[in-house]
Amino acid sequence: MLKSSTLFFTLVFCLFSLVGKAQNDKSQPNSDGGSKIVRLYPNPATSIINFEIQQLHNNEKSYDLIVYNFLGKKIDQLKAVGTRTSVNLDNYYSGLYIYQLRDQRGNLVESGKFNVVK
């Protein structure tokens, strides 16, 4: 049973990674040639992580920031208004988390991962 559950979680993580990569490859590059819209710091984080939107995507004013744990369970959903949003990590356990930045129509703008260390 342990091997099948480990395989399942590995597959879920790979799926999240591939979906995020496929979506990121479609995004428009920014002025320095890269395609990242979100800068997050510090990573790894202990108590707070900051998400900074480097450029507006399609002139959006606000986004949904959705955080999933390594198993794919939704942990948090926040409205990201403006260029910077801070997430309090008091209720997060140590581990790897996946984030998705979605526009107001629900389209995936960017996804990535961050690590919480306590």
Secondary structure as GFF3:
##gff-version 3
##sequence-region A 1 118
A	DSSP	alpha_helix	2	26	.	.	.	ID=ss1
A	DSSP	beta_strand	38	41	.	.	.	ID=ss2
A	DSSP	beta_strand	48	53	.	.	.	ID=ss3
A	DSSP	beta_strand	62	69	.	.	.	ID=ss4
A	DSSP	beta_strand	74	81	.	.	.	ID=ss5
A	DSSP	beta_strand	84	88	.	.	.	ID=ss6
A	DSSP	beta_strand	95	102	.	.	.	ID=ss7
A	DSSP	beta_strand	108	116	.	.	.	ID=ss8
###
